[in-house]
Amino acid sequence: MKKEFESVSSKRSSIDSVVKYVLNEEKRNALICKHCKWHNGLALEEEFPFISFRCGRCFKMNGPARCMIPQPTTK
């Protein structure tokens, strides 16, 4: 009887971890290589447009979608 109780409590903690991960307020986006489509981890949604990374598979650089510093306008 005690073993059943222990397994139920360990399952609850595993389920709790999954629920906490799914309901997490910090949304993350996958870092996918533009060249080989390999998954290279996760980035916070608000940081995602500014992150550059080197792919772990093809070793090519993937630049940010936007620049952090606004480009000067020429007149």
HELIX and SHEET records of a PDB file:
HELIX    1   1 LYS A    2  VAL A   22  1                                  21    
HELIX    2   2 PHE A   48  PHE A   50  5                                   3    
SHEET    1   A 2 ARG A  28  ILE A  32  0                                        
SHEET    2   A 2 HIS A  39  LEU A  44 -1                                        
SHEET    1   B 2 PHE A  53  ARG A  54  0                                        
SHEET    2   B 2 MET A  61  ASN A  62 -1                                        
END                                                                             
